[in-house]
Amino acid sequence: AVARNRWPGVRFEQGTGEALPLADGSIDFAFSVDVAHHLADPPACFAEAWRVLVPGGKLCTVTDSDRIIATRAPLAVYWPETVVVEQRRYHAIDRLESWLMQAGFAGVAAEVVEHAYVLTSLEPYRERAFSALRLIDDDAFVRGLARLENDAARGEVRCVARYVMLWARKPHDS
């Protein structure tokens, strides 16, 4: 309701990745961020995105690679226990690319983007707002938080957000 009131010109729909409540060829662009590792059937979701895209329509799904997960700052720095857990959850980039091509997409390409920043609030970490922090044991969480709080008290905590943007296009002749 809040989103509908805030953006009255936007149509909001609720569905699953495998069964979008949209007509064939009804959208120009499909976009998701940190969704692929939560999907029960990623190939079915990519096929569904292909169905609802117009010919020439584009898809972008944003995710993490093994390397990105291993070098996350601050997560991997303060909570190294998150690395293995997250690498098990996330799909390999080449596997995602293969599923996109199997769904009929062309021009599949991976682009790494990054943004360096200084941590301005510890609250999201204290609240375990990142799912990776909910997947490690409490002792590891407490140790990592203590290290982060100690470093923040001594000065700036430098961070970097890195993502893989997977781009794909539905061919014009589809």
HELIX and SHEET records of a PDB file:
HELIX    1   1 VAL A    2  ARG A    6  1                                   5    
HELIX    2   2 ALA A   36  HIS A   38  5                                   3    
HELIX    3   3 PRO A   42  VAL A   52  1                                  11    
HELIX    4   4 ASP A   66  ALA A   70  1                                   5    
HELIX    5   5 LEU A   75  TYR A   78  1                                   4    
HELIX    6   6 GLU A   81  ARG A   89  1                                   9    
HELIX    7   7 ILE A   93  GLN A  102  1                                  10    
HELIX    8   8 GLU A  123  ARG A  126  1                                   4    
HELIX    9   9 SER A  131  ARG A  134  1                                   4    
HELIX   10  10 ASP A  138  ARG A  154  1                                  17    
SHEET    1   A 4 ILE A  27  VAL A  33  0                                        
SHEET    2   A 4 LEU A  53  THR A  63  1                                        
SHEET    3   A 4 ARG A 158  ARG A 169 -1                                        
SHEET    4   A 4 ALA A 106  VAL A 118 -1                                        
END                                                                             
